Amino acid sequence: GWYTCMAYNWIGNVSSEPSYLTVLPASLARIEYPISIDFAPEFNVTLASNIDLNRAEYKQVVYTTIHNSLQLTSTQIKDIQLISDNGGGAIISFKFITPYFVYNSSENIQNVLIDNVEPSLLQLEQDKNNLIALVSQDSGFVINVYGLSFRYVENSLDISPRVFVCPMGYQVDSSLVICVGCAPGSYGSVLVNQLNELGNGRFIEEQFPRCLECP
């Protein structure tokens, strides 16, 4: 709603210009893994420098190949990019992302986490591990793009730290995996690396959005 600040003393009072205050509702964080993979032509083929690998039909081939090879269910593939490298092959980057769940403030947040977020997060981890196994198999991982076959380049799979994604003006409450509005005196958000313990001596590197203090 609209608010004003009033200052007063024995002489009188003065009010500020009205400002509209919006209270940001909590929302569930989306979790993603940025991934990149190098592929080389199976035969002695060099891509022409003027080929636009980011055409929609090429991206669709990549999406379908990865989706069907891993038999993905809840995990989504987003932000596919194909870039020609200097060796005649291609670098393919994309993100594995958990679904977006709408959180109604009238719902019990613990039930939402147990019923939706935790299963999708476990599936995300399983799909990441399945991708590692897929590219490591003896037969190799091949993507066929309109008559050209590209084979996975050994040891080129690069999976960045897990990222918790919130809208601008939010930060993650890591204990609940939800996005909460920035506290008074802070704004925006910046990704911060954090090493979290999984148990049994295992750790995972993650990135969380954190709000910045106002200058």
N, C-alpha and C positions, 0 to 999 in steps of 0.2 A: 504494500500500500504506500500512500504518500506520507512523508514525514518531514517535519521542520525542527530545527533547533532554536530554542529561545534562551536569550540571556537577559537578565533583568537586575536592577538594583533600585535604590530609593528614588532615582530620577525617573525611571521608566523601564521599558523593555524593547527589545529588538529581535526579530525573527529572521532566520536564514531563508534563502530561496527553497521551495519544496523540492525534495528528491524522492524518487520512487525506489523502494526497497523490495527486492525479490529474494525470497528464501528458497534456495536451491533444494529440491527434493533429493533424497538419497537414490542412487542407482547402482546396479550390479556392475562390477568391473568385467571387461572382456579380457581374456588372456590370449596372447599370441606368441608364436615362435617365428621370427624372421629367418628364412632359409635361402641359401644359394647353392647351386650345383653347376659344375662345368660339364659340358658335353662336347665331344669331338665327333666329326663325321666318320661313319664306319668305313667309308672308302676314301680314296684320294680326291676329295672334293673340297674346294675352297668357296666359301660364300662370297658372292659379289658384294662390294661395299655399299651398293645402293639398295640392297634388299632390306625392306622394312620388316624386321622380325616381330614387331609389336602390333601387327595387324590382328584384328579380332579373331580371325579364323585360326591363326597360329596359336594364340593364347588358349582358344577353346580346345585345340588338340592336346596341349600341355595339361590343361585342367582335366580333360577326360582321361588321359593316360594315367595321371597320378591318382585321380579319384577312383578309377576302376581297379588299378593295380593294388591299392591299399584297402579297397572296399570301405571307403569312408562312410560313416553314418552321421554323427553329430558334428564332427570337426569340419570346418569350412576352409576352402582355399581362396585367398584374396590377394589382390595386388600383384598379379603375375606380370613379370617383365622379362623380355628376351633381348640380350645384347650380344652382338657379334664380337668375338675376340680376335686377336691378331693372328691366331693360328688356324683360322678357318672354321672354328667351332662356335659355340654359343654358351653364354652364361645365363642360366635361368634362375630368377629369384621369385619368391612368393612367400606368403605367410600362412601358417596353420593358425586358425582362430576358433575359439569356442563360440557357440551361438550367443546371441544377445537375448537375455531374459528380462522381461519387463517386471519390475518390482513395484508392487502396490503397497503403499505405506500401511495399509490395513492388514497386510499379511504378516505372519510370523517369519522374520528374517531367517531364523534357524531352519525352519521347514523348507524355505526356498533354497537355502544353501545345500541342505541334505538331499532334497529331491531333484534339483536341477544343476546347480553349480558344481558340486563335488563330482557327480557322475561324468559331466562333460569335461572336467579337468582331468580326471583319470583317463578318459578316452583320448584326450589330447596327448597325454604322455604316452599312451599305448601306440597311437598313430605315429608319433615321432620316432619311437623305437622300431616300429614296423618299417618306416622309411629307411632307417639306418640298416636294417636287415635286408631290405630290398636292394639297395645299391651295393651291398656287400656280397650278394650271391654270385656264384661262379659264372653263371650265364650272362651276368651284367644287366644293366637297366637301359633299355633302348626306347627312344621316342622317335616316332616316324612322323615327319612333317611334310606332307604333300610330295612324296617321292624321295625325300632325303631322310636317311636314318642317322640319328645321333646317339652315340653310346656314352654312358656315364664315364667320366674321367676319374680314375681311382684316387681316393683320398681327397677329393675336391668338395665333398659335402661339408658345408659350413652352416651350423645351426647356432644362431645368436642366443644370448640369454633370454629367458622367458620374460615377456613384457606384460604388465598390467595396464590396461588402457582405460582412461577416464576422459570425459568431456573436459574442455578447457574450463578452468575455474573450480575443478575438483581435485582431490587427492585420494589415495587409497587408504582405507582402514584395513591394514593387512590382517588383522585378527579375524575380520569378517569377510574379507574379499569384496567390499563394497566401496563405491565412490561417494565421498561426502564433500560438501561444499567447503571452500577455503574458509579458515577461521578469520575473524575480524583482524585487520592489520596485515593480511596477506592476499595474494592475487595470483592468477595464471597457474602455470605448473611447469615443472622441469623433471626429466627422468633422472632418477638416482639409482645407481647400482647398489645391490645389497646381496650379501651371501647368507643364505638361510640353511639351517641344519635340517636334514630329512630324517635323521636317526641312523643308528648303526654306522656312525662315522662318515655318512654321506652328506654332501652339501650340494646346493643348487644356486647358481647365480641368477638373480632376477633384477628387473628394473621396475621401479614404482614411480608414478607421478607424485611430486611433492610441490606444495604451494611455496611461492617466494614471499619473503617479507617485504612489505611496502617500504619504499625509500623514505 
